[in-house]
Amino acid sequence: MKNTMNNKKEKIFIAVAWPYANSPLHLGHISGTYLACDFFARYKRLTGAEVLMVSGSDSHGTPITVQAAKENITPEEVVNKYHPQLVDTFRKINTSFDLYTHTRTRNHREVVQEEFLKLLENGYLFEKETEQLFCTKCDKFLPDRYVEGECPHCHYENARGDQCDECGKLLDPTDLINPRCKTCSSTPELRKTIHFFFDLKKLEPQLKEWIDKQTHWRKQVQVFTANWLKEGLQARAFTRDLKDGIPVPWEKLPESIDKEKYKNKVIYVWFEAVTGYLSAAIEWEKINKDKGLLESQTGTDGQKVIVTAAGEHKKWEDFWKDPECKHYYFLGKDNIPFHSIIWPALLFAREDDLNLPYEVVASQFLTLEGKQFSKSRDWYISVDHIVSRYGVDAVRYYFAAGYPEAKDIDFTWKQFIDRVNNELVANLGNFIHRTLTFTHKNFDGDVPVGTCLDLSVQKHIDQAFAKVSRNLELNKFAPAMAAVLELSRFGNQYLNENEPWKIIKTNKEKAGETLYNCIQIINALKVLFYPFLPNAAEKLHKQLCLDGTVESGEWKFIEIESGHTFESPEILFPKIPPERLEEELALLEEKNSGDVGNCDSCSKYEGIIVGKILELEKHPTKAHLTVVKVKVHAELVEAQIVCGAKNLKIGQHVPVATVGAIVPATHGTDNEVKIKKSKFAGVESEGMLCSEAELGIGENEEEIYVLEENVKLGTKLTEVLES
């Protein structure tokens, strides 16, 4: 039911971690954060709560500047390229943000700079001369994530300058053993600079007292947070020597501070980014005051956004200054300390009584076929690919049923296909479709007469609502989805035991009673699975010819009256053909045809030589692949290579990475791919034809890089590119 206690609606603020606007999203990005937040938001809205869910594209920081360097464009151009793609992807997966924006807006800059001045005035920022790593080869101070080295705690060799991904500890770049510049691998030197520092130590007693009361937090959140506090909090740099970021408001600094020193400094991205949760709420209010922006889905700076019209509560203060409004933060486990310590510390330091986090919903990681997701190794599945092939309901179902709450989970194509076919289709979809099809055929499209709801049916519906509600309130999504399937399983059992297809021959009225009860179960299921599968729920609601929408309804079961006419049913969840398994594995294999490692002693293009295309044949079973015969030496040495590019022509001279060759995985990284023999759907491939992106000399990754025809066969690619 809608929450009408004391005539005051429950208010929920949902803050979702900001993905970097430096690339399209893959499954590893969405598995635990960007769908889970939506499951919870849709459920709470149906219960009658007023919900504000915000996020946006993180548009500053090292990932943005690294991508800009790779593509030879500005950081702003990187954001302008990828932010709209992220907006489109979130629309495709039905994440119902009330605002999805980015951090390059004037609004965000003003909120962050105002916060900086508040912290300074309140005595939580202080100046400190420090030594920072400077790369003489790149001629710049190195941001934290531009420095890599050995972790001083666990001795992981590739720890970042801000945090070790292996042990989770926060770091300063100067903590690293044998630090190196991420860009050029040279050893940086220490140089003096001056920065503002955030006095976490001063806030430690207040933070500890508050954290001790958060006994409802997930175990991993409590453990991560406790480990940090156990070591004692230290002041952290609040500003950085960078060109891109939110500028320090140096003109508004007190006269006692040398303003000139801060002209070219920016606010550290981690402090700036978490403040985005506040600035996004403020921007949401501003957009809602401008009908044109709201209707055109445009932000305050003209950027593409996702935005919904405000409900009863239309001011950001309604969600940030009402102590009864609970704040939920959805993020990956690597971001726990920034949301359980850093962000609460900032809120305390502001001293303006803004709401603190109530729940930190941190998820575990996703791996792919037993290995870590990696764009540089082409070991990933894009969100666009899986949604376009299998539909958003299949994807949302998989990650609801297998939400990575307690441990990392491994995505395999076999499990995905089996789970969709054996659970979503065979259980839920089958019960709905066979009930409605049989009823529509034998009762002229009307709900049969039912004298009353079977007591066992009512009991199972009530139990399902109780279980799903209890688990969703606790952000336990897999048990909630299991409770939905449990009711559907009961429905199948109830239908099978009562056998209306047999009874209808002698007692149509009794058969009608069974089908009436099954249709009521279906209507209950529709509400129960709406938070997870909103597309399917609305489609079913329409097939049942019911008024309004599920979204505008309530979190409760409503009986459908006898005699109600409904449409001829359509299949809600299509079965995935079993042959798709081999196809998807072949696609992964095609992209990831080598082993990745660090090979500093190897030449960048070792083993890549000039070859000539002699023959082109279609792959015997995979239409998107071509079997290419290439001549790689003047003395008729040939190689067979399987390739997916479409620009191939006989006679072309192309770069051929033979077995054992070293190919740059991506431009601007130190990772390299060593080519080995492999098979693509049964056809052996003895190397790889290279695109300009794979060679690190351009952006085109779809087509093979074509060389001049006068280049001698067998010539090393290094010699060709240097000539």
N, C-alpha and C positions, 0 to 999 in steps of 0.2 A: 504493500500500500504506500501511497504517497505520505511523506512525513508531515503531519500537521500538528505535532505535539506543541502545545502552547502557542499555536498559530504562527510559529516561527520556523522557517525552513532551515534544515541543516545546510551549512555552507562548507564546501570542500575546495581547497586550492591544490591543484596538481601541477607540480613543476617537473619538467622532463629534461634530462641532460641534453645539452646542445651538441649536435653532430657538427664536425668541421665541414665547411663548404669548400672542400678540396677534391671531391670525387663523388661519383654516384654511390648509392647505398648498396651493400650486399647483405646476405642473410645474417652474417655475424653481427651486423649493426642492429638489426631489428629484433633479433630473437628474444631478448630478455627485457627490452626497454620500451620500444616504440609501438608494440602491440599490447603489452601488459598494461601500460598506462591507459590505453583505450578500453580494455576489458573493464577496468575499474571505473573509469569515467562514465561509460554507458550504463553500467549497473547503478551507480549512484544517482544518475539523472532519473532513471526509471523509479527509484525509490522516492523521488521528490526533492532530492537535494539540489541546491543551487551550486553548480560546479563551474570553476574557471580553470581550464587546463592550458598552460602556455609552454612554449619552447621556441627555438629558432636556430638558425645556422650560426655557429661560432665562426666569426669572420676575421679574427686576428690570430696571431700566434705562429709558431714555427711550421705546422703543417700547411698553412696558407702560403707563407713565404717560400717554403721548399717547392711547392707546386708551381708557384709563380716563376721561380728560377728554372724549373724543368721546361715550362712552356714558353719561357722568354716573354712573359707578360707581367703586368703589375698585380700586386695582391688584390686590389680592388677589382680588376678584370677577372681574376680567378673566382671571386665571390659572385660577380655578376654572371659568370658562366655556370657555376655549379648550384648556387642557391635555388634558382628556378627549377632545376632538376630535382632537388630534394623536395620542394613543394609538390611537384607533380607525383613523385613517388609516394609521399604521405597521403595524397588524395587516392592513389591507386589501392593502397592497403587499408583505406577507410579509417585512418587515425583522426579522430574528431577533435582536433585542436580548436580551442576558442581563439587562440592566436598563435600562429607560427610566423616568426619574423626573422630578423638577423641583427647582428651587433654593430653594423655600420651606420645606424640611424642617428640623426641629430638627437632624438629623444634619449637613446641609450647613452650617448656621450654626455649629455647634460646630467643624467641621473648618476652616472659613475663619477663625474667630476664633482658633483655636489656631495656625494658620499665621501670622496677623498678629503674635501675641505672640512666636513663634519668630523671625520676621524682625527684630522690634524688639530682642530679646535678642541676636541674632547681629550686630547693628550694621548692618543693611541698610535700616532705616527711620530717617528723621530729620525733625524738625519744621522747618517753614519758613513764615514769613509771606509771603503772596503777594497779588496783586490778582486778583480774579475778577470776571467780568462779572455784573452785577446788573441785572435788568429792573425799573425803577421802576413800570411799568404793571402787571406781573404780581406785583410785590412779592416777588421771590425771586431767589436766586442761580441762574444758569442752568446746568444740566448741559451737558456737551459737545455732545450731540446736539440740544439746544434752541437752539444757536447755529449760524447759517449765515452765509457771507460769501465773499469772494474768497480763493482759495488764494494764499499768498505765493510759492509755487514755480512753479506752472503757470498761475496766474491764472484757474482755473476759478471761475465766479461763484457756484456753489451748493455749495461745499465745506462739510463738517460741521465742528463744533468739535473732533472727535477724529481725523478722517482725511479726506483728499481722495480721493473715489472716482475722480477722473480720473487723478491721477498716483500714487496709492497711499501718499503720505507721511503719517506720523502727525503730528498737529497738536495744539496747545493752542488753546483758543478765542481767547486773546489774540493768537495768531499771525495770525488772519484780518484781511484788509483790509475795512473797512466792515462790521463784524459787525452782525447783526440778530437779534432774538429770533424763533425759529421760530414761536412761538405768536401774537404780536401784530404782528410785523414792525417794532417800534420799536427804536431804537438803545439798547443797554444801556450802563451806565456801569461803571467799574471801582471796586470796593470792596475793602478789605483783609479778609483772612480768614487763618486758620492751618490748615495741613494737614500730614499725614505724607506724605513723599515716599519713593519706592523708589529706592535708589541704584544705578541701572543702570551708571553710570560705573565704580563700584567693581568690578562684575562683568565689565566689558568684556574684560579680558585672558583670563579664564577662559572666557568665552563664545567668543571668537575662536579660542582653541586647540581647543575642542571642535568648533566649526562647521567649521573647516578640515579636519577628519577625515571630515565627512559628504559625501564625494565621490559617494556613490550617490544623493543627493537629485535630484529632478527639476530640470531646468534652470531652470524659472521660479522654483522655490523657492530655488535657489542665487542667482539674480539678485536677487530681492526682498531676500533676507537680506543679500547682499553690499552692496547699495545703502544699506541701513540702517547697516551697520557702517562703511561708507566715510565717512559723515557724522559718525560719532562718537555714542555713546549718551549720553543725558542723563537725569537723574533725572526721574521721572514721578510726578505726584500719585497717592497711594494711597488717599486719603479724599475724600469729597465732602460738600457741604452739602445734603443731601437728606433727605426724610422716609421714603422707601421704599428699602429695601435691607438688607444685613446690617449691623447696628449695630457701630460700633467698640466693642470690649470695654473701655470707659473705666474701669470699676470695677477692672480688673486691671492698669491702667497703673502704672508705677513712681511712687513718691512724688515723684520729681524733676519729673514732668510735671503740669501743671495739668489735672486730669481733667475739670473742669467744662466746659472748652472743647470737649470731644469728646462731650458727652452727646447732641447732636443731629446727629452726623455718621455717615456710613455708609462702608463699604469700597467703593472704586471697582469698578463692575460688571465691568470687563474682567479685573481680577485675581481677583475672586470667581468669575466664570463658569468660567475655565479650571481653577480648583481643583475644580470640579465633577467632573472626570474622576477625581480621587482620592476625593472624598466619595461618588460613585456606587459605586465599588468597595467602599467600606466599608459602604454601605447594602446592597449586594447580599449581603454576608456576613451582615449582621444579619437580612435577610429570610429567608435560607436556614436560619437557626437557628429560625425560627418557622413551623411547618408550616401554620398557619392563614393567615398572610400569603401564603405561597407559593401555596397552593391557591386563595385568593381574588384573587390578582393585585393585592395591596394593598401600598403602601409603608409605611414606618415611621411616617408621620404620617397614615395612613389614605387617602392619595391613590391614585388609579387609576394603575397601572403595568403595564409589560410586564416579566415576570421569569421566568427559567428556573432549574430546579434545578441546583445546583452539581455538577460532575463530581468527578474525583479530587481536584482542588485546590479547597478550599472556603474559603480565607482570602484576604483582599485582599492580604496580604503576599506570597502565592505569586506574584502578578503584578507587584507593585511593588518587591519587595526581592530577587528572584532576578535576578541580572545577565544570565542567559541568556534571560530573557523579553523578547521584542522588542515595542516599543510602536509602533503605527501610528496616525496621526492623519488622519482624513478631514474635509475642509473645502473651502470655496470659496476662490478665489485671493485674495479681499479680506482673508481672515483669516490669511494666511501669516505676517506678522511676529509676531503674537500667539502663534503656535505654534512658530516657529523661533527666536524671541529671548525674548519676554516670559515664556512658560511655562517654558522651560529655565532662565531667570534665576531665577525663583521656586524652582525645584527645587534649583538650586545654593545659593541663599540659605537654604534650610531646613536644609542641612547634616545631613541624615539619610539620605543615600545612596539616595534613591528613584530609580527608573529614568528615564532621559532618553528623549526621542523617538528612535526608530530611523528611522522613515520619516514624512514629511509628505506625504500624498497629497492634493495640492491640485488641484482641477478648475477648468476655465474656466466661463464663464457660458452661459446659454441665453437666446436671444431667441425671439420668437414672431412668425412671419410678417413677419420683417424689422424688428420693433420691440421695444424693451425691455418686459419684463413690467411691468405696473403695475396694482395693485389700484385705485388712485384713478381710473384712466382706464377701468376695467373691461376692460383688455387682458390677460387671463390665462385659463388653463384650470385649473380646480380638479382636484386629484387624484381626488376622489370622482367627478366627472363622467366623466373618461376611463376610470377603472377600471370604473365601473358600466355603461358603454356597450360597452366593448371587452375587458374582462377583464384581470386582472393580468398574465397571460403576455404579452399584446401590448405592454403598457406596459414591462414589464421587458426584453423583447427589444429594443424600440426603443432604450432607453438603454444596453443592453449593446453592441449593434451600433454605436451612434453616441456612445459615451462621450466627453464633451468634455475630453480630456486635454491636447492641444497648443494648441487654439484654441477660441474661442467657437463654438457651433453654433446654427443657426437651426431651431427646430421649425416645420414647416409641416404642415398636415393632409394635403396631397397626399403628401409624403414618408412620413409616418407610415402612411397607408393603403397606399401602394405597397410600402413595406418589409415590412409585415406580410403582405400578400397575395403578393408576389413572392418573398420569402425564407423567412419563417417558415412560411407555408402551402404555397406551391408547391414549396419545396425540402424542408425538414425534415418538415413534416406530411404531405406527399404521399408521400414515400418510406415513412414508417412505416405510413401507413394502407393504401396499396395492397399493400404486402408482407403485412401481417397479414390483410387482408381476403381476398386471393387464397389464402393458405395455409390460413386457417380454413375456407374454402369447399371446398377441394380435398383437404385432408388431415385432415378431421374434427376440426378444432380442435387438432391436435397439431403439435408441432415435427417436421418431416420428419427422416428418417434422414440423418445426415451422417457420412461416413467420417472426414473430417478437415477442419480449417479451411483454406480456400484460402490459399496463401502470400501472395498480393497483398492479401487481406482482412486477414490478421494484420498485414502490414506497415503498411497504412493506419491500422489501429486503434492500433498502437504509436506511429506518427508523430503521430496526433491527440492521444493522451495526453501525449506529450512536448511538443508545441506549446502545448496549452492550459495544462499545468502551468507551463511556462517563462514564459508571459505572465501568468498569474495571480500567480505569485510576485513579479512585477515590477509588479503592479497595472495591467497593460495589458489592459483589458477588451475593447476592440473587436477587437484581433488574436486574443484568446482565443476570442471568439464566432465570428470568421471561420474559425478552425480547426475548430470544431464543424460549421459549414456545409460546409466542405471535405470532411469525412468523409461527411456526408449526400449531398453532390453525387456523391462516388465511389459511394455505395450506389445512387443512382439510375442512374448509368452502368453499374454492374455488373449491375443488374437488367435494364436495357434491352438490354445486349449479349448476355446469356444467354437472354433471352426465354422464361422458364418457361411462359408461357401458350401458346406454340407447341409447345415440346418435350414438354409434359405429354401431348400427344395420342399421342405415339409412345414416349416414354421418361419415365415418371412418376418413376422413381428419380433420373434426372439432374436433372429439374426440382426435385425435392426437395432435392438437393444445393445448388442455387442459392439456394433459399428458406431453407435451413438457414443458409447463410452470411449472407444478408441479415438474418435475425433476430439473428444474433450482432452484426452492425453496429448494429442497433437497440438491443440491450442495452448496447453500449458508448456509444452516443449518449446513452442515458438517464442514465448517470453523468456524462458530459461536460457535458450541458446542465443538470444539476441545480442548480449554483450560481446560474445565471441564471433558470431556469424551474422552481423546485421544485414548484409545483402540477402542471405537466404531467408532470414526471418521476415523481412519486408516482402519478399517474393511470395512466401507462403501466406502471409496476411492478405495479400492481394488475391491469391488463388482462392482463399476462403471467402472472398467478397465481404470483408469486414470493413467498417468505417474507419477513417483516420489512418494512422500508422502505428507500428509498434513503438517507434521512438517517442511519439506523443502520448503514449498510454501509460500504464502503471505497472509496477512490479507485483503483479498478483494474477491469480487464475480467474478467468471469467468464462462461464459456460456459454456455449453456442446453442441457441434455441433450436428445438426440433422444427423442421420445415424450412430452415434457412438454406437458401440456394447458394451453391459454390461452383466455381469454374472447373472445367475438365483439368485435372492436375498435370503438371509438367515435372520432369525429373529435376530435383533440387541440386543433387550432387552427382555429376557424371563420374563414371568409373575411369580410372587411368589405365590405358592399355599396357599390359605387362612388358611389351617390347620397348616401352619408353626407358626402362631401366638400362638396357644395353646402350641405347642412344645417349642418355645423359652421362653415363660413365665414359663413353667414347669422346664426348665433347670435353669433359674434364681432362682426359688423357691427351687429347689433341692440343689443348692449351698448355698443359704442363708436361712437356716432352723431355724435360731434363731434370737433373739434380741441382739444387741450389746450395751454394756455400760461399765462403770467402776465399778468394784465391789471389792474394795481393801480388804474388810473384809472377802471375800469368799476364801475358799481353791482353789488352782489352778485347782484341778481335782474333785471338789465337785460334787457328784452325778454320777460319772463315776465308774462303777463296772464291774466285770468280768462276761461275759455271754457266753452261748454255742449255736451255730447255730443248730437248730433242723430241719428246713425245708427251702427250696429255691424254689420259684416259679417265673416264668416270670411275669412281670407287664402286665395286660390285654391289654393295648393300647400302652405302650412305651417300645420298644424292648431293649433300653439301660439300663432299670431299672430292679431291682430284688426285690421281696417282700420276706423279710427274717423273719422267726419266730425264736426268740431267747429265751432261758431259762435263766433267770437272778437271780434265787434263787434255792437252793436245793429243796425247797418245790413246785416246778413246777410253779412258777410265770413266765408267758410268756409275751413277747412284740412283736408287729409287727412293723418292720422298713423297709422303702423303701430306697434302696441303689443303687448307680451307679457303685460300684467297681466290678472288674472282677475276683478277687482272692478268692472269697468266696467258702467254702466247708462245707458240713454238718459235724458237730462234732468239728469244730474249736472253740477255746476259744478266745474271742475277747473283746476289751474294748467297753462297751455299755454306752452311755450317755443317761440316762433316762430323762423323762420330768422334767424340773427344774434344770438339771445338768449344771455345768459351764465348758465350754471348751475354752482353749486358742485359740483366733482367728488366731494368727500367732506366731511363736517362737520369743521371744525377744520384744514383745509389752505388754502394760498394758491392752489392750482391751480384753474383754472376751465375749463369746457367751453363752446366756442362752437358753437352749433347750426347745422348746414347741411343742405341738402336731401340726401337719400340714398335708396337703394333697398334694400328687403328682399325678396330672392328675386323681383325684377322689379317690385315694387309701390312706387311713389314715396311717400316720407314727407316732409311739409313742416314738420316740427317734432318736438316731444317732449312727452309727458305726464309730469309729474314726481311721484316718490314723495317722502315726507317725508325719507328718507335723502338723496336727491339734492339736496333743498333745504337740507339741513343743519339740519333742525328736529326730527329724531327718528331712530329706528333702522329703521323698516319700509321695506325696499327692494323688497318683492315687490308691493305694492299702490300704486295711484295715490292721492295725497293728495286727498281730497274736501272741497270748500269748502261753506259754507252757501249755500242756493239763493237767498237774498235779496241776494247780492253781485252788483253790476252787472257785466254783460259788458264786457270790455275794460279793467277796472280793473287797474292795476299791482299785482302781487303784493306789492310792498313796502308799498303803502298798506293792503292787506288785513291783512298780518301785524302792522303797526304800530298798527292800529285796535283 
